[in-house]
């Protein structure tokens, strides 16, 4: 993600809202409406699987194909963001996002559904990266902490509320209306940007167009950044594996939850909304390596709980995996911004690309394990991803 401290200026943030609380609300809502489509569809995975008549692995891959689009767009925007007008780019991304979202309602087959999810990812990541760049350039040092906290909270909240909305709308009105409703949310996000973000010019740059590619190569040669990119890959690999395929476990005996109950299950993300905001303070006190190790250990403790036949224990496991992976992600993202001596936008874009690639690969690999060998094998694959992230953390030195 774009490091907010990379382009700080002493000017106040260019939001029209009159007070700090209202401004934070606008930032949080913008974040929420930008990525609410990303994981909301996971809440209706069992219904989509029945609708298209495919396996859980095939449907899980199709739903999470948006991560491929996000990986590509995150990298491209990171490389060329100095040449992109922030307001125009965010506005167009959110307006265009409504098109593939609405077309998902009438997707005739899984191939079309998958392609539309990829396009969704392209639009979401473009708006996401440009919004972070905008905040970094337009916030004063005093405002940056509150702005970044509000944006993180909006993103984490989208994991919870998006799933709740998706389950509720699909349960009451059907799958098609679910996608029409989310298209309306995309347009609401565009309207929020139109009325609350000023027209500002992108950063002036004197570098040649080839410079970002040279910077990306230099970042890959840095063992600390290379390890951080790998950690991001492993984190979303584990997160998506958990919260994609646990849906099928929850609707099957002995748990046998209904669609609306499945949406309510995702209140397990509430603790993550609070704990993720503490990541910066914990890193400052403990250091980057102990922080990520502790976060990964918390997620690891949750895995065996999700193998039990008791709903309370499964929910506790989901809470721990959510808290641990979100916390590790926040810490790793902050490390990338600090470890990159220059071209932090390129470093953050590369990290974002690796992060979302991990989600796509995790869906494919863990889906095959789930279909072929069951939930226990899937959880074992998730555990291996967390262990790999822990090993990579040894390379994260100040």
C-alpha positions as CSV (number, residue, x, y, z in Angstrom):
1,X,0.0,0.0,0.0
2,X,1.1,3.6,-0.5
3,X,3.1,4.9,2.5
4,X,1.4,7.9,3.8
5,X,4.5,9.5,5.1
6,X,6.2,9.4,1.7
7,X,4.8,12.7,0.4
8,X,3.8,14.6,3.4
9,X,3.3,18.3,3.0
10,X,2.6,20.9,5.7
11,X,-0.8,21.8,4.1
12,X,-4.0,20.6,5.6
13,X,-5.9,17.7,4.0
14,X,-8.1,18.9,1.2
15,X,-11.4,17.7,2.5
16,X,-14.4,19.9,2.7
17,X,-15.7,18.4,5.9
18,X,-15.9,20.9,8.8
19,X,-14.5,18.9,11.7
20,X,-12.0,16.1,12.4
21,X,-14.8,13.6,13.2
22,X,-16.7,14.3,10.0
23,X,-13.5,14.2,7.9
24,X,-12.6,10.8,9.4
25,X,-16.1,9.6,8.6
26,X,-15.7,10.7,5.0
27,X,-12.3,8.9,4.7
28,X,-13.6,5.8,6.3
29,X,-16.7,5.7,4.1
30,X,-14.5,6.2,1.0
31,X,-12.4,3.2,2.0
32,X,-15.4,1.1,2.8
33,X,-17.2,1.9,-0.5
34,X,-13.9,1.3,-2.5
35,X,-13.3,-2.3,-1.4
36,X,-16.7,-3.5,-0.1
37,X,-17.1,-5.7,-3.2
38,X,-13.9,-7.5,-2.6
39,X,-14.9,-10.1,0.0
40,X,-18.7,-9.5,0.3
41,X,-19.3,-12.2,-2.3
42,X,-17.7,-14.8,-0.1
43,X,-20.8,-14.7,2.2
44,X,-22.9,-16.1,-0.7
45,X,-20.4,-18.7,-2.0
46,X,-22.5,-21.7,-1.3
47,X,-25.5,-20.2,-3.1
48,X,-23.3,-19.2,-6.1
49,X,-21.8,-22.7,-6.2
50,X,-25.4,-24.2,-6.5
51,X,-26.4,-21.6,-9.0
52,X,-23.6,-22.3,-11.4
53,X,-23.4,-26.0,-10.6
54,X,-19.7,-26.1,-10.0
55,X,-17.3,-27.3,-7.2
56,X,-16.4,-25.2,-4.2
57,X,-12.9,-24.8,-5.5
58,X,-14.0,-23.5,-8.9
59,X,-16.5,-21.0,-7.4
60,X,-13.9,-19.9,-4.8
61,X,-11.4,-19.2,-7.5
62,X,-13.9,-17.3,-9.6
63,X,-15.0,-15.1,-6.7
64,X,-11.4,-14.4,-5.6
65,X,-10.3,-13.7,-9.2
66,X,-10.7,-10.0,-8.3
67,X,-7.4,-10.3,-6.4
68,X,-5.6,-10.9,-9.8
69,X,-7.0,-7.6,-11.0
70,X,-6.1,-5.9,-7.8
71,X,-2.5,-7.2,-8.1
72,X,-2.1,-5.9,-11.6
73,X,-3.7,-2.5,-10.9
74,X,-1.8,-2.0,-7.6
75,X,1.5,-2.5,-9.4
76,X,0.6,-0.3,-12.4
77,X,-0.8,2.5,-10.3
78,X,2.3,2.3,-8.0
79,X,4.6,2.7,-11.0
80,X,2.7,5.5,-12.8
81,X,0.8,7.3,-10.0
82,X,2.9,10.5,-10.3
83,X,1.2,11.1,-13.7
84,X,-2.4,10.3,-12.6
85,X,-4.7,13.0,-11.4
86,X,-5.9,11.7,-8.0
87,X,-9.5,13.0,-7.9
88,X,-10.2,12.1,-11.6
89,X,-8.6,8.6,-11.2
90,X,-10.5,7.7,-8.0
91,X,-13.8,9.1,-9.4
92,X,-13.5,7.2,-12.7
93,X,-12.4,4.0,-11.0
94,X,-15.5,3.9,-8.7
95,X,-17.9,4.9,-11.5
96,X,-16.5,2.2,-13.8
97,X,-16.6,-0.4,-11.0
98,X,-20.4,-0.2,-11.0
99,X,-20.4,-1.7,-14.6
100,X,-18.9,-5.1,-13.9
101,X,-20.6,-5.3,-10.5
102,X,-24.1,-4.9,-12.1
103,X,-23.2,-7.3,-15.0
104,X,-22.4,-10.0,-12.4
105,X,-26.1,-10.3,-11.9
106,X,-26.6,-11.6,-15.4
107,X,-23.3,-13.5,-15.9
108,X,-24.3,-16.6,-18.0
109,X,-21.5,-18.9,-16.9
110,X,-18.5,-19.1,-14.6
111,X,-16.0,-17.9,-17.2
112,X,-17.8,-14.6,-17.6
113,X,-18.3,-14.3,-13.9
114,X,-14.6,-14.8,-13.3
115,X,-13.7,-12.2,-16.0
116,X,-16.0,-9.6,-14.4
117,X,-14.5,-10.2,-11.0
118,X,-11.0,-9.5,-12.5
119,X,-12.3,-6.2,-13.9
120,X,-13.8,-5.4,-10.5
121,X,-10.3,-5.9,-9.0
122,X,-8.7,-3.6,-11.5
123,X,-11.1,-0.8,-10.6
124,X,-11.0,-1.3,-6.9
125,X,-7.2,-1.4,-6.6
126,X,-6.9,1.8,-8.8
127,X,-9.2,3.7,-6.5
128,X,-7.6,2.2,-3.4
129,X,-4.0,3.1,-4.3
130,X,-4.9,6.6,-5.6
131,X,-6.8,7.4,-2.5
132,X,-3.9,6.5,-0.3
133,X,-1.6,8.6,-2.5
134,X,-4.0,11.5,-2.2
135,X,-4.1,11.3,1.6
136,X,-0.3,11.0,1.8
137,X,0.1,14.2,-0.4
138,X,-2.6,16.3,1.1
139,X,-2.4,15.5,4.8
140,X,-0.3,17.5,7.2
141,X,1.9,15.4,9.5
142,X,-0.6,16.2,12.3
143,X,-3.5,14.9,10.3
144,X,-1.8,11.8,8.8
145,X,-2.3,9.5,11.7
146,X,-6.0,10.1,12.0
147,X,-6.5,9.9,8.3
148,X,-4.6,6.6,7.9
149,X,-6.4,5.1,11.0
150,X,-9.8,6.1,9.5
151,X,-8.9,4.5,6.1
152,X,-7.7,1.2,7.7
153,X,-10.9,1.1,9.8
154,X,-13.0,1.5,6.7
155,X,-11.2,-1.2,4.9
156,X,-11.5,-3.7,7.8
157,X,-15.1,-2.8,8.4
158,X,-15.9,-3.6,4.7
159,X,-14.9,-7.2,5.4
160,X,-17.7,-7.4,8.0
161,X,-20.4,-5.1,6.7
162,X,-20.0,-6.1,3.1
163,X,-20.6,-9.8,4.0
164,X,-23.6,-8.9,6.1
165,X,-25.2,-6.8,3.4
166,X,-24.5,-9.5,0.7
167,X,-26.0,-12.3,2.8
168,X,-29.1,-10.2,3.7
169,X,-29.8,-8.9,0.2
170,X,-29.3,-12.3,-1.4
171,X,-31.4,-14.1,1.2
172,X,-34.3,-11.7,0.8
173,X,-34.2,-10.6,-2.9
174,X,-32.0,-13.2,-4.7
175,X,-28.5,-13.3,-6.1
176,X,-29.1,-10.8,-8.9
177,X,-30.3,-8.0,-6.7
178,X,-27.3,-8.5,-4.5
179,X,-25.0,-7.4,-7.3
180,X,-27.3,-4.5,-8.3
181,X,-27.2,-3.3,-4.7
182,X,-23.4,-3.3,-4.7
183,X,-23.3,-1.5,-8.0
184,X,-25.4,1.3,-6.3
185,X,-22.8,1.3,-3.5
186,X,-20.1,1.8,-6.0
187,X,-21.9,4.9,-7.4
188,X,-22.4,6.2,-3.9
189,X,-18.6,6.0,-3.4
190,X,-18.1,8.0,-6.6
191,X,-20.6,10.6,-5.4
192,X,-18.8,10.8,-2.1
193,X,-15.5,11.4,-3.8
194,X,-17.0,14.0,-6.2
195,X,-18.4,16.2,-3.4
196,X,-15.6,15.7,-0.8
197,X,-12.2,15.6,-2.6
198,X,-10.8,18.8,-4.1
199,X,-9.2,18.9,-7.6
200,X,-5.4,18.7,-7.1
201,X,-2.6,18.0,-9.5
202,X,-0.5,14.8,-9.1
203,X,3.0,15.2,-7.8
204,X,5.4,16.8,-10.0
205,X,8.2,14.4,-11.1
206,X,11.5,15.0,-12.9
207,X,12.3,11.3,-13.2
208,X,12.2,9.5,-16.5
209,X,9.4,7.0,-17.2
210,X,11.9,4.1,-16.9
211,X,12.9,5.1,-13.3
212,X,10.0,3.3,-11.6
213,X,11.0,0.0,-13.2
214,X,14.6,0.4,-12.1
215,X,13.3,1.2,-8.6
216,X,11.2,-2.0,-8.6
217,X,14.2,-4.1,-9.5
218,X,16.2,-2.4,-6.8
219,X,13.5,-3.1,-4.2
220,X,13.5,-6.8,-5.2
221,X,17.3,-6.9,-4.6
222,X,16.8,-5.7,-1.1
223,X,16.5,-8.9,1.1
224,X,14.3,-7.1,3.6
225,X,11.8,-5.9,1.1
226,X,11.9,-9.2,-0.8
227,X,11.0,-10.9,2.5
228,X,8.2,-8.4,3.2
229,X,6.7,-9.0,-0.3
230,X,6.8,-12.7,0.5
231,X,5.1,-12.2,3.9
232,X,2.3,-10.2,2.2
233,X,1.9,-13.1,-0.3
234,X,1.6,-15.6,2.6
235,X,-0.8,-13.5,4.7
236,X,-3.5,-13.2,2.0
237,X,-2.9,-16.8,1.0
238,X,-3.8,-17.8,4.5
239,X,-6.6,-15.3,5.0
240,X,-8.5,-16.1,1.8
241,X,-8.0,-19.8,2.3
242,X,-9.6,-19.5,5.7
243,X,-12.5,-17.2,4.9
244,X,-13.4,-18.7,1.5
245,X,-13.6,-22.4,2.3
246,X,-14.9,-22.1,5.9
247,X,-18.2,-21.0,4.4
248,X,-18.7,-24.4,3.0
249,X,-17.9,-26.0,6.4
250,X,-20.4,-23.7,8.1
251,X,-23.4,-24.6,5.8
252,X,-22.7,-28.4,6.0
253,X,-23.6,-30.7,8.9
254,X,-23.1,-30.6,11.8
255,X,-23.1,-26.8,11.8
256,X,-25.7,-26.4,9.0
257,X,-26.1,-22.6,9.0
258,X,-28.5,-20.8,6.7
259,X,-27.6,-17.9,4.4
260,X,-28.5,-15.1,6.8
261,X,-26.8,-16.9,9.7
262,X,-23.7,-17.2,7.5
263,X,-23.6,-13.4,7.1
264,X,-24.0,-12.8,10.8
265,X,-21.0,-15.1,11.4
266,X,-18.8,-12.4,10.1
267,X,-19.1,-10.3,13.2
268,X,-15.9,-12.2,14.0
269,X,-14.2,-9.3,12.2
270,X,-15.2,-6.8,14.9
271,X,-12.2,-7.4,17.1
272,X,-9.9,-6.9,14.1
273,X,-11.3,-3.4,13.5
274,X,-9.9,-2.4,17.0
275,X,-6.7,-4.5,17.1
276,X,-5.5,-3.5,13.6
277,X,-5.3,0.2,14.7
278,X,-2.8,-0.8,17.4
279,X,-0.3,-2.3,15.1
280,X,1.9,0.8,14.8
281,X,2.2,1.2,18.5
282,X,3.1,-2.4,19.1
283,X,5.8,-2.3,16.4
284,X,7.3,0.8,18.0
285,X,7.4,-1.0,21.3
286,X,8.3,-4.6,20.4
287,X,10.0,-4.2,17.0
288,X,8.8,-5.5,13.6
289,X,9.9,-9.1,13.9
290,X,8.3,-9.9,17.4
291,X,5.2,-8.1,16.3
292,X,4.7,-10.2,13.2
293,X,5.6,-13.4,14.9
294,X,3.1,-12.8,17.7
295,X,0.4,-11.9,15.1
296,X,1.1,-15.1,13.1
297,X,1.1,-17.2,16.3
298,X,-2.4,-15.8,17.2
299,X,-3.6,-16.8,13.7
300,X,-2.0,-20.2,14.1
301,X,-3.7,-20.9,17.4
302,X,-7.1,-20.3,15.7
303,X,-6.6,-23.0,13.1
304,X,-7.2,-26.1,15.2
305,X,-10.3,-24.5,16.7
306,X,-11.9,-24.4,13.2
307,X,-11.5,-28.2,12.9
308,X,-14.0,-28.9,15.7
309,X,-17.7,-29.6,15.2
310,X,-18.8,-26.9,17.7
311,X,-19.8,-23.5,16.4
312,X,-18.4,-21.5,19.3
313,X,-15.0,-23.0,18.9
314,X,-15.1,-22.4,15.1
315,X,-16.1,-18.8,15.6
316,X,-13.3,-18.3,18.1
317,X,-10.8,-19.7,15.6
318,X,-12.1,-17.4,12.9
319,X,-11.7,-14.4,15.3
320,X,-8.1,-15.4,16.0
321,X,-7.2,-15.9,12.4
322,X,-8.8,-12.5,11.4
323,X,-7.0,-10.6,14.2
324,X,-3.6,-12.3,13.5
325,X,-3.6,-11.9,9.8
326,X,-4.9,-8.3,9.8
327,X,-2.4,-7.3,12.4
328,X,0.5,-8.9,10.5
329,X,-0.6,-7.2,7.3
330,X,-0.7,-3.8,9.0
331,X,2.8,-4.3,10.4
332,X,4.3,-5.6,7.2
333,X,2.7,-2.7,5.2
334,X,4.3,-0.2,7.6
335,X,7.7,-1.9,7.3
336,X,7.7,-1.6,3.5
337,X,7.1,2.1,3.7
338,X,10.0,2.5,6.2
339,X,12.4,0.1,4.5
340,X,12.2,1.6,1.1
341,X,14.8,4.4,1.0
342,X,13.1,6.0,-1.9
343,X,10.3,5.4,-4.5
344,X,8.0,4.3,-1.7
345,X,5.0,4.3,-4.0
346,X,6.7,1.7,-6.2
347,X,7.6,-0.4,-3.2
348,X,4.1,-0.2,-1.8
349,X,2.6,-1.1,-5.2
350,X,4.9,-4.1,-5.5
351,X,3.9,-5.2,-2.0
352,X,0.2,-4.8,-2.9
353,X,0.7,-6.9,-6.1
354,X,2.4,-9.7,-4.2
355,X,-0.3,-9.5,-1.5
356,X,-3.1,-10.0,-3.9
357,X,-1.3,-12.6,-5.9
358,X,-1.1,-14.6,-2.7
359,X,-4.8,-14.4,-2.4
360,X,-5.3,-15.8,-6.0
361,X,-2.7,-18.6,-5.6
362,X,-4.2,-19.4,-2.1
363,X,-7.6,-19.8,-3.6
364,X,-6.4,-22.1,-6.4
365,X,-4.1,-24.3,-4.2
366,X,-6.3,-24.5,-1.1
367,X,-9.4,-25.1,-3.3
368,X,-7.8,-28.2,-4.8
369,X,-6.9,-29.4,-1.3
370,X,-10.5,-28.7,-0.1
371,X,-12.1,-30.5,-3.0
372,X,-9.7,-33.4,-3.0
373,X,-8.9,-34.0,0.6
374,X,-11.3,-32.0,2.7
375,X,-11.2,-29.2,5.3
376,X,-8.4,-30.6,7.4
377,X,-6.0,-30.6,4.4
378,X,-7.0,-27.1,3.6
379,X,-6.3,-26.0,7.2
380,X,-2.9,-27.7,7.0
381,X,-2.1,-25.7,3.8
382,X,-3.1,-22.5,5.7
383,X,-0.7,-23.5,8.5
384,X,2.1,-23.9,6.1
385,X,1.6,-20.5,4.7
386,X,1.7,-18.9,8.2
387,X,4.9,-20.9,8.9
388,X,6.5,-19.6,5.7
389,X,5.6,-16.0,6.7
390,X,7.2,-16.6,10.1
391,X,10.4,-17.8,8.5
392,X,10.5,-14.9,6.1
393,X,10.1,-12.5,9.1
394,X,13.7,-13.4,10.1
395,X,14.9,-11.1,7.3
396,X,13.0,-8.1,8.5
397,X,15.8,-6.1,10.1
398,X,15.7,-2.4,10.8
